[in-house]
Amino acid sequence: MPSLPDAATPDAAALAQEAAAHQAHDPHVADVGLQPAFFDWLCRMGDNALILGHRISEWCGHGPVLEEDIALANTALDLIGHTQMWLGLAAEVEGAGRSADDLAYLRDAMKLRNLKLVELPNGDMAVTLMREFLFDAFHFELLTALTTSSSPRVAEIAAKALKEVSYHVERSSDLVVRLGDGTEESHARMQAALDRLWPYTGEMFAADAVDEAIAEAGIAPALADLLARWQQTVDEVLTEATLSKPEQRFDAHKGGKQGRHTEHLGYILAEMQFLQRAYPGASW
Amino acid sequence: MSKKEWPLWEIFIRGQHGLNHRHVGSLHAPDAEMALRNARDVYTRRKEGVSIWVVESRQITASSPSEKGPMFDPAESKVYRHPTFFDIPDEVGHM
């Protein structure tokens, strides 16, 4: 099986193996009672990174300027790197002999656990950057909380990912402000992007039985606890960007975490999984 | 849609062990802050640096290539301007 692409660390597999050799003991990994929820939750973490990473990677070679093209590709690679870690641990917790690659390349849409927000099409740069910002602001709060997880393995991945996500949110909020408070056209596009994406943001904070079980075990924070800080960040940035927060409900579109996706996800998977489906086990 | 070109910036990076910032290339950005971000993304992906300087290209005054002769030729036959040109008397000891 091929490794997920990670140009920055070509020996990622070797590094992962080495890291695994001196890994802290994690009681949750072998907890049979918790296993189904833990696996599902790890897939959510991994799938958000996988699908958003794939979406952002679609800009590669199509960015409006070279500098933005590279910045987006960097972000995509960061997220694919996170995917490798989350789905790697998910595979281990599942204990069914599947690898991170199997989970990424061989699951069907209804088995994917990502938020609907991250699978929506890129649209223009306004939608791309606004979506990134809305997710980054959540991702940052979540990973920050996860660094003190009761699961050492989860805390370790979160600490690694947080370094990159700290930069993601810095970059995306800066661009939201620049474009929101930019020209008449950039402002209009950013406002339209916000209006389009807003009803999808509530899913990030909508906890179900899986989230509750994981919070109960001390692995992750209660999602509702992240909401206030996310709202504060979003309010600050939108105000500075001269954008108005939509009046409508922010949780109109949910279900992605439970495997009920928009029609867009199938197209992503068709492209992303084609090679492994057509040539099982192909590697390069 | 209006298309405005961003100004060009020259990028200088100080490496992990380097003492000086070295010129690594140039890029486009609307202002200095974005130039720093873009430099981070374009030039430090492989941990090349610990510090970045950006300067707008038009702020650099460069010597003119057509005046290369008068500028640099006079220094050509003056090897005695190199410290190694001079023999140091043994009595001076290690310098």
Boltz contact constraints between the chains, C-beta under 6 A:
constraints:
  - contact:
      token1: [A, 67]
      token2: [B, 27]
      max_distance: 6.0
  - contact:
      token1: [A, 67]
      token2: [B, 38]
      max_distance: 6.0
  - contact:
      token1: [A, 67]
      token2: [B, 42]
      max_distance: 6.0
  - contact:
      token1: [A, 70]
      token2: [B, 41]
      max_distance: 6.0
  - contact:
      token1: [A, 70]
      token2: [B, 42]
      max_distance: 6.0
  - contact:
      token1: [A, 71]
      token2: [B, 41]
      max_distance: 6.0
  - contact:
      token1: [A, 74]
      token2: [B, 41]
      max_distance: 6.0
